[in-house]
């Protein structure tokens, strides 16, 4: 049997590579300009290799009373989380929006979605897709959008968060993956922005990141309704790389005097230090 070969293709926003995992026969790492984007195991779509995707998966697991969900994924990557959702919450209706049409085509060609995934994909700007969504359309919005290694400025603002809030049902959850390091100016502003729109906000991150020892991913969760904090805390504590769930007074102390970001003063997320996420 021939070993799978890497796939390299120029996409709309860089050079994408699909790299086979030597330890798992049908698993692949997707990179764009050498920055890891997604990991997909076609034989086990509930397997999540990246720690931050496991934290988002905990939110998917805890959302609502169980059963199918209506999800909007902003940012597609390897379609890891839509595959996970289809596996653990069958019957869910999912829409994936990604601005990189060529990347979507590459992923769908080489890593096709399983039959019955309930997933539609389309190439579009994430902010425009949010603003065009009918009110009360979704139980869950997952925002994991990076242009290269940075979140575009127009996706970091109060106006964008308000569009997400409008698209969610009253119990719906908005989940955002961001990356930052000490002194956390971007993280603090993003938490302040979500808190200005939603009644309840928490974050999930590894202690080393929160202590400022390294640059890394932080997952923010926001809702108009109470968050499933106990379930999230229990799940994060049991991960291979345990994370803390910060909320309430602890989160307010972290936010401090940070102000919500407006469209008029928005900036992209900070560039990661060299070597933070690159490979090879």
C-alpha atoms as a printed R data frame, in Angstrom:
    type eleno elety resid chain resno       x      y      z
1   ATOM     1    CA   UNK     A     1   0.000  0.000  0.000
2   ATOM     2    CA   UNK     A     2   1.420  3.368 -1.020
3   ATOM     3    CA   UNK     A     3   2.033  5.905  1.695
4   ATOM     4    CA   UNK     A     4  -0.069  9.093  1.340
5   ATOM     5    CA   UNK     A     5   1.835 12.025 -0.102
6   ATOM     6    CA   UNK     A     6   1.708 15.666  0.984
7   ATOM     7    CA   UNK     A     7  -0.485 17.980 -1.056
8   ATOM     8    CA   UNK     A     8   0.735 21.521 -1.733
9   ATOM     9    CA   UNK     A     9  -1.440 24.151 -3.368
10  ATOM    10    CA   UNK     A    10  -1.538 27.912 -3.710
11  ATOM    11    CA   UNK     A    11  -4.797 29.157 -2.231
12  ATOM    12    CA   UNK     A    12  -6.325 32.617 -2.039
13  ATOM    13    CA   UNK     A    13  -4.425 33.633  1.096
14  ATOM    14    CA   UNK     A    14  -1.127 31.780  0.908
15  ATOM    15    CA   UNK     A    15   0.289 28.312  0.356
16  ATOM    16    CA   UNK     A    16  -1.678 25.433  1.833
17  ATOM    17    CA   UNK     A    17  -0.181 22.047  2.665
18  ATOM    18    CA   UNK     A    18  -1.938 18.834  3.634
19  ATOM    19    CA   UNK     A    19   0.596 16.704  5.504
20  ATOM    20    CA   UNK     A    20  -0.143 13.053  6.327
21  ATOM    21    CA   UNK     A    21   0.298 11.908  9.916
22  ATOM    22    CA   UNK     A    22   2.725  8.978 10.048
23  ATOM    23    CA   UNK     A    23   1.054  7.654 13.211
24  ATOM    24    CA   UNK     A    24  -2.590  7.669 12.031
25  ATOM    25    CA   UNK     A    25  -3.296  6.170  8.630
26  ATOM    26    CA   UNK     A    26  -5.918  8.658  7.370
27  ATOM    27    CA   UNK     A    27  -5.099 11.715  9.430
28  ATOM    28    CA   UNK     A    28  -3.866 15.013  8.012
29  ATOM    29    CA   UNK     A    29  -2.430 18.302  9.231
30  ATOM    30    CA   UNK     A    30  -3.458 21.392  7.273
31  ATOM    31    CA   UNK     A    31  -1.063 24.348  7.266
32  ATOM    32    CA   UNK     A    32  -1.240 27.701  5.512
33  ATOM    33    CA   UNK     A    33   2.109 29.433  5.049
34  ATOM    34    CA   UNK     A    34   3.529 26.833  7.470
35  ATOM    35    CA   UNK     A    35   1.175 27.850 10.302
36  ATOM    36    CA   UNK     A    36  -0.904 24.886 11.541
37  ATOM    37    CA   UNK     A    37  -4.592 25.439 10.813
38  ATOM    38    CA   UNK     A    38  -6.393 22.131 11.345
39  ATOM    39    CA   UNK     A    39  -5.950 18.450 12.058
40  ATOM    40    CA   UNK     A    40  -8.405 15.920 10.635
41  ATOM    41    CA   UNK     A    41  -8.613 12.175 11.161
42  ATOM    42    CA   UNK     A    42 -10.948 10.818  8.488
43  ATOM    43    CA   UNK     A    43 -11.312  7.525 10.376
44  ATOM    44    CA   UNK     A    44 -12.197  9.207 13.677
45  ATOM    45    CA   UNK     A    45 -13.779 12.600 13.123
46  ATOM    46    CA   UNK     A    46 -14.402 13.020 16.854
47  ATOM    47    CA   UNK     A    47 -10.624 12.963 17.455
48  ATOM    48    CA   UNK     A    48  -9.322 16.474 18.145
49  ATOM    49    CA   UNK     A    49  -5.575 16.981 18.123
50  ATOM    50    CA   UNK     A    50  -5.376 20.713 18.900
51  ATOM    51    CA   UNK     A    51  -6.085 21.745 22.496
52  ATOM    52    CA   UNK     A    52  -8.136 24.801 21.558
53  ATOM    53    CA   UNK     A    53 -10.433 22.737 19.316
54  ATOM    54    CA   UNK     A    54 -11.126 20.441 22.266
55  ATOM    55    CA   UNK     A    55 -12.206 23.471 24.288
56  ATOM    56    CA   UNK     A    56 -14.569 24.599 21.551
57  ATOM    57    CA   UNK     A    57 -15.830 21.011 21.375
58  ATOM    58    CA   UNK     A    58 -16.652 21.184 25.090
59  ATOM    59    CA   UNK     A    59 -18.956 24.109 24.293
60  ATOM    60    CA   UNK     A    60 -20.583 22.114 21.487
61  ATOM    61    CA   UNK     A    61 -21.084 19.223 23.919
62  ATOM    62    CA   UNK     A    62 -22.596 21.461 26.598
63  ATOM    63    CA   UNK     A    63 -24.836 23.579 24.362
64  ATOM    64    CA   UNK     A    64 -28.569 23.220 24.909
65  ATOM    65    CA   UNK     A    65 -30.379 20.162 26.221
66  ATOM    66    CA   UNK     A    66 -28.720 17.727 23.788
67  ATOM    67    CA   UNK     A    67 -29.674 16.670 20.298
68  ATOM    68    CA   UNK     A    68 -29.074 18.458 16.988
69  ATOM    69    CA   UNK     A    69 -27.932 22.074 16.810
70  ATOM    70    CA   UNK     A    70 -27.983 24.836 14.228
71  ATOM    71    CA   UNK     A    71 -24.394 26.076 13.891
72  ATOM    72    CA   UNK     A    72 -22.583 28.785 11.975
73  ATOM    73    CA   UNK     A    73 -18.835 28.250 11.642
74  ATOM    74    CA   UNK     A    74 -16.889 31.388 10.719
75  ATOM    75    CA   UNK     A    75 -13.612 30.085  9.314
76  ATOM    76    CA   UNK     A    76 -13.433 26.621  7.841
77  ATOM    77    CA   UNK     A    77  -9.870 25.319  7.917
78  ATOM    78    CA   UNK     A    78 -10.003 21.550  7.558
79  ATOM    79    CA   UNK     A    79 -13.667 21.494  8.688
80  ATOM    80    CA   UNK     A    80 -12.565 19.756 11.879
81  ATOM    81    CA   UNK     A    81 -15.322 21.063 14.150
82  ATOM    82    CA   UNK     A    82 -18.157 20.515 11.644
83  ATOM    83    CA   UNK     A    83 -16.982 16.897 11.379
84  ATOM    84    CA   UNK     A    84 -16.876 16.616 15.162
85  ATOM    85    CA   UNK     A    85 -20.368 18.077 15.514
86  ATOM    86    CA   UNK     A    86 -21.786 15.705 12.903
87  ATOM    87    CA   UNK     A    87 -20.279 12.783 14.835
88  ATOM    88    CA   UNK     A    88 -21.409 13.715 18.348
89  ATOM    89    CA   UNK     A    89 -24.639 15.606 17.607
90  ATOM    90    CA   UNK     A    90 -26.037 13.898 14.504
91  ATOM    91    CA   UNK     A    91 -28.752 15.729 12.636
92  ATOM    92    CA   UNK     A    92 -27.195 19.137 13.296
93  ATOM    93    CA   UNK     A    93 -27.537 21.716 10.538
94  ATOM    94    CA   UNK     A    94 -24.244 23.478  9.912
95  ATOM    95    CA   UNK     A    95 -23.081 26.328  7.709
96  ATOM    96    CA   UNK     A    96 -19.369 26.995  7.191
97  ATOM    97    CA   UNK     A    97 -18.212 30.360  5.854
98  ATOM    98    CA   UNK     A    98 -14.615 30.923  4.772
99  ATOM    99    CA   UNK     A    99 -13.214 33.770  2.713
100 ATOM   100    CA   UNK     A   100 -10.649 31.487  1.043
101 ATOM   101    CA   UNK     A   101 -12.591 29.745 -1.720
102 ATOM   102    CA   UNK     A   102  -9.526 27.861 -2.998
103 ATOM   103    CA   UNK     A   103  -8.783 26.515  0.481
104 ATOM   104    CA   UNK     A   104 -12.344 25.268  0.860
105 ATOM   105    CA   UNK     A   105 -12.072 23.527 -2.504
106 ATOM   106    CA   UNK     A   106  -8.774 21.882 -1.527
107 ATOM   107    CA   UNK     A   107 -10.191 20.561  1.743
108 ATOM   108    CA   UNK     A   108 -13.401 19.262  0.178
109 ATOM   109    CA   UNK     A   109 -11.415 17.538 -2.587
110 ATOM   110    CA   UNK     A   110  -8.881 15.750 -0.390
111 ATOM   111    CA   UNK     A   111 -10.710 15.549  2.949
112 ATOM   112    CA   UNK     A   112 -14.352 15.140  1.914
113 ATOM   113    CA   UNK     A   113 -17.065 15.542  4.496
114 ATOM   114    CA   UNK     A   114 -18.727 12.322  5.640
115 ATOM   115    CA   UNK     A   115 -22.147 11.528  4.168
116 ATOM   116    CA   UNK     A   116 -24.991 13.037  6.165
117 ATOM   117    CA   UNK     A   117 -22.825 15.656  7.882
118 ATOM   118    CA   UNK     A   118 -25.551 18.270  7.422
119 ATOM   119    CA   UNK     A   119 -22.867 20.787  6.471
120 ATOM   120    CA   UNK     A   120 -23.031 23.465  3.782
121 ATOM   121    CA   UNK     A   121 -19.921 25.450  2.838
122 ATOM   122    CA   UNK     A   122 -19.634 28.765  1.072
123 ATOM   123    CA   UNK     A   123 -16.921 31.277  0.328
124 ATOM   124    CA   UNK     A   124 -17.753 34.639  1.888
125 ATOM   125    CA   UNK     A   125 -16.519 37.219  4.362
126 ATOM   126    CA   UNK     A   126 -17.391 36.211  7.915
127 ATOM   127    CA   UNK     A   127 -18.639 39.653  8.985
128 ATOM   128    CA   UNK     A   128 -20.924 39.927  5.949
129 ATOM   129    CA   UNK     A   129 -22.279 36.447  6.601
130 ATOM   130    CA   UNK     A   130 -23.085 37.395 10.198
131 ATOM   131    CA   UNK     A   131 -24.824 40.584  9.172
132 ATOM   132    CA   UNK     A   132 -26.858 38.755  6.522
133 ATOM   133    CA   UNK     A   133 -27.994 35.945  8.841
134 ATOM   134    CA   UNK     A   134 -31.682 36.002  9.795
135 ATOM   135    CA   UNK     A   135 -32.298 36.952 13.413
136 ATOM   136    CA   UNK     A   136 -32.425 34.022 15.803
137 ATOM   137    CA   UNK     A   137 -31.011 31.525 13.286
138 ATOM   138    CA   UNK     A   138 -28.402 29.696 15.328
139 ATOM   139    CA   UNK     A   139 -27.820 27.861 18.583
140 ATOM   140    CA   UNK     A   140 -24.069 28.273 18.282
141 ATOM   141    CA   UNK     A   141 -21.660 30.509 16.361
142 ATOM   142    CA   UNK     A   142 -18.010 29.460 16.256
143 ATOM   143    CA   UNK     A   143 -15.592 32.203 15.174
144 ATOM   144    CA   UNK     A   144 -12.141 30.879 14.281
145 ATOM   145    CA   UNK     A   145 -11.002 33.266 11.570
146 ATOM   146    CA   UNK     A   146  -7.359 34.066 10.944
147 ATOM   147    CA   UNK     A   147  -5.930 35.864  7.951
148 ATOM   148    CA   UNK     A   148  -2.529 34.226  8.099
149 ATOM   149    CA   UNK     A   149  -1.802 34.274 11.817
150 ATOM   150    CA   UNK     A   150  -3.943 37.322 12.708
151 ATOM   151    CA   UNK     A   151  -7.662 37.924 13.192
152 ATOM   152    CA   UNK     A   152  -8.882 40.598 10.746
153 ATOM   153    CA   UNK     A   153  -9.759 43.890 12.437
154 ATOM   154    CA   UNK     A   154 -13.395 43.995 11.293
155 ATOM   155    CA   UNK     A   155 -14.085 40.757 13.202
156 ATOM   156    CA   UNK     A   156 -12.891 42.134 16.553
157 ATOM   157    CA   UNK     A   157 -15.477 44.865 17.153
158 ATOM   158    CA   UNK     A   158 -18.616 45.559 19.126
159 ATOM   159    CA   UNK     A   159 -20.542 45.938 15.878
160 ATOM   160    CA   UNK     A   160 -19.458 42.440 14.845
161 ATOM   161    CA   UNK     A   161 -20.430 41.037 18.253
162 ATOM   162    CA   UNK     A   162 -23.829 42.715 17.951
163 ATOM   163    CA   UNK     A   163 -24.353 41.008 14.588
164 ATOM   164    CA   UNK     A   164 -23.527 37.669 16.224
165 ATOM   165    CA   UNK     A   165 -25.910 38.342 19.108
166 ATOM   166    CA   UNK     A   166 -28.715 39.147 16.674
167 ATOM   167    CA   UNK     A   167 -28.123 35.917 14.722
168 ATOM   168    CA   UNK     A   168 -28.274 33.762 17.877
169 ATOM   169    CA   UNK     A   169 -31.319 32.356 19.589
170 ATOM   170    CA   UNK     A   170 -31.958 33.547 23.179
171 ATOM   171    CA   UNK     A   171 -30.050 30.590 24.655
172 ATOM   172    CA   UNK     A   172 -27.383 30.651 21.916
173 ATOM   173    CA   UNK     A   173 -23.630 30.644 22.471
174 ATOM   174    CA   UNK     A   174 -20.971 32.673 20.667
175 ATOM   175    CA   UNK     A   175 -17.505 31.082 20.778
176 ATOM   176    CA   UNK     A   176 -14.371 32.876 19.579
177 ATOM   177    CA   UNK     A   177 -10.842 31.519 19.295
178 ATOM   178    CA   UNK     A   178  -8.224 34.228 19.715
179 ATOM   179    CA   UNK     A   179  -4.480 34.267 20.353
180 ATOM   180    CA   UNK     A   180  -2.567 36.641 22.592
181 ATOM   181    CA   UNK     A   181   0.212 36.916 25.156
182 ATOM   182    CA   UNK     A   182   1.079 39.109 28.126
183 ATOM   183    CA   UNK     A   183   0.158 41.892 28.801
184 ATOM   184    CA   UNK     A   184  -3.045 40.716 27.016
185 ATOM   185    CA   UNK     A   185  -4.141 44.023 25.517
186 ATOM   186    CA   UNK     A   186  -5.997 42.229 22.722
187 ATOM   187    CA   UNK     A   187  -7.567 39.577 24.961
188 ATOM   188    CA   UNK     A   188  -8.691 42.160 27.503
189 ATOM   189    CA   UNK     A   189 -10.281 44.307 24.797
190 ATOM   190    CA   UNK     A   190 -12.012 41.305 23.225
191 ATOM   191    CA   UNK     A   191 -13.458 40.207 26.557
192 ATOM   192    CA   UNK     A   192 -14.633 43.775 27.203
193 ATOM   193    CA   UNK     A   193 -16.217 43.892 23.748
194 ATOM   194    CA   UNK     A   194 -18.190 40.687 24.281
195 ATOM   195    CA   UNK     A   195 -19.206 41.746 27.799
196 ATOM   196    CA   UNK     A   196 -20.650 44.964 26.372
197 ATOM   197    CA   UNK     A   197 -22.983 42.946 24.130
198 ATOM   198    CA   UNK     A   198 -23.686 39.681 25.969
199 ATOM   199    CA   UNK     A   199 -24.791 39.249 29.564
200 ATOM   200    CA   UNK     A   200 -22.455 36.337 30.300
201 ATOM   201    CA   UNK     A   201 -18.814 35.783 29.249
202 ATOM   202    CA   UNK     A   202 -16.097 33.312 30.208
203 ATOM   203    CA   UNK     A   203 -12.726 32.279 28.831
204 ATOM   204    CA   UNK     A   204 -10.876 28.967 28.614
205 ATOM   205    CA   UNK     A   205  -7.084 28.798 28.440
206 ATOM   206    CA   UNK     A   206  -4.096 26.901 29.742
207 ATOM   207    CA   UNK     A   207  -2.647 28.319 32.985
208 ATOM   208    CA   UNK     A   208   0.737 28.956 31.315
209 ATOM   209    CA   UNK     A   209  -0.940 31.267 28.800
210 ATOM   210    CA   UNK     A   210  -2.961 33.102 31.453
211 ATOM   211    CA   UNK     A   211   0.161 33.569 33.574
212 ATOM   212    CA   UNK     A   212   1.895 35.235 30.623
213 ATOM   213    CA   UNK     A   213   4.528 32.537 30.198
214 ATOM   214    CA   UNK     A   214   3.778 32.064 26.525
215 ATOM   215    CA   UNK     A   215   1.693 33.293 23.625
216 ATOM   216    CA   UNK     A   216  -1.255 31.004 22.955
217 ATOM   217    CA   UNK     A   217  -4.897 30.369 22.198
218 ATOM   218    CA   UNK     A   218  -7.722 31.591 24.403
219 ATOM   219    CA   UNK     A   219 -11.338 30.580 23.763
220 ATOM   220    CA   UNK     A   220 -13.980 33.147 24.711
221 ATOM   221    CA   UNK     A   221 -17.608 32.074 25.230
222 ATOM   222    CA   UNK     A   222 -20.488 34.553 25.421
223 ATOM   223    CA   UNK     A   223 -24.264 34.337 25.678
224 ATOM   224    CA   UNK     A   224 -27.345 36.295 26.670
225 ATOM   225    CA   UNK     A   225 -28.213 33.309 28.887
226 ATOM   226    CA   UNK     A   226 -26.287 31.667 31.705
227 ATOM   227    CA   UNK     A   227 -23.230 29.723 30.560
228 ATOM   228    CA   UNK     A   228 -22.703 26.002 31.283
229 ATOM   229    CA   UNK     A   229 -19.764 26.843 33.530
230 ATOM   230    CA   UNK     A   230 -19.753 23.666 35.593
231 ATOM   231    CA   UNK     A   231 -19.730 21.416 32.531
232 ATOM   232    CA   UNK     A   232 -17.014 23.482 30.842
233 ATOM   233    CA   UNK     A   233 -14.827 23.564 33.952
234 ATOM   234    CA   UNK     A   234 -15.103 19.817 34.434
235 ATOM   235    CA   UNK     A   235 -14.323 19.084 30.779
236 ATOM   236    CA   UNK     A   236 -11.362 21.484 30.620
237 ATOM   237    CA   UNK     A   237  -9.877 20.048 33.823
238 ATOM   238    CA   UNK     A   238  -9.923 16.573 32.301
239 ATOM   239    CA   UNK     A   239  -8.113 17.472 29.094
240 ATOM   240    CA   UNK     A   240  -4.596 16.169 28.324
241 ATOM   241    CA   UNK     A   241  -3.493 19.816 28.648
242 ATOM   242    CA   UNK     A   242  -5.880 21.079 31.348
243 ATOM   243    CA   UNK     A   243  -7.321 24.567 31.019
244 ATOM   244    CA   UNK     A   244  -8.868 27.013 33.454
245 ATOM   245    CA   UNK     A   245 -12.293 28.572 32.998
246 ATOM   246    CA   UNK     A   246 -12.307 32.205 34.123
247 ATOM   247    CA   UNK     A   247 -15.544 34.160 34.653
248 ATOM   248    CA   UNK     A   248 -17.181 36.623 37.012
249 ATOM   249    CA   UNK     A   249 -14.879 38.615 39.261
250 ATOM   250    CA   UNK     A   250 -11.719 36.890 38.004
251 ATOM   251    CA   UNK     A   251 -12.536 37.812 34.424
252 ATOM   252    CA   UNK     A   252 -13.433 41.364 35.395
253 ATOM   253    CA   UNK     A   253 -10.025 41.721 37.087
254 ATOM   254    CA   UNK     A   254  -8.328 40.529 33.908
255 ATOM   255    CA   UNK     A   255 -10.318 42.957 31.744
256 ATOM   256    CA   UNK     A   256  -9.536 45.859 34.079
257 ATOM   257    CA   UNK     A   257  -9.989 49.196 32.330
258 ATOM   258    CA   UNK     A   258 -10.050 47.775 28.796
259 ATOM   259    CA   UNK     A   259 -12.727 49.291 26.590
260 ATOM   260    CA   UNK     A   260 -14.883 47.660 23.906
261 ATOM   261    CA   UNK     A   261 -13.439 47.876 20.391
262 ATOM   262    CA   UNK     A   262 -15.394 49.902 17.843
263 ATOM   263    CA   UNK     A   263 -15.203 49.632 14.054
264 ATOM   264    CA   UNK     A   264 -13.569 53.052 13.908
265 ATOM   265    CA   UNK     A   265 -10.557 52.042 16.028
266 ATOM   266    CA   UNK     A   266 -10.226 48.311 15.338
267 ATOM   267    CA   UNK     A   267  -6.878 46.636 14.690
268 ATOM   268    CA   UNK     A   268  -6.009 43.048 13.760
269 ATOM   269    CA   UNK     A   269  -4.951 40.702 16.534
270 ATOM   270    CA   UNK     A   270  -1.253 40.898 17.436
271 ATOM   271    CA   UNK     A   271   1.222 38.914 15.342
272 ATOM   272    CA   UNK     A   272   2.507 35.865 17.201
273 ATOM   273    CA   UNK     A   273   6.168 35.860 18.219
274 ATOM   274    CA   UNK     A   274   8.367 33.939 15.779
275 ATOM   275    CA   UNK     A   275   7.954 30.216 16.177
276 ATOM   276    CA   UNK     A   276   4.753 30.377 18.246
277 ATOM   277    CA   UNK     A   277   2.709 28.249 15.857
278 ATOM   278    CA   UNK     A   278   4.970 27.538 12.899
279 ATOM   279    CA   UNK     A   279   6.240 24.075 12.068
280 ATOM   280    CA   UNK     A   280   9.185 22.483 10.332
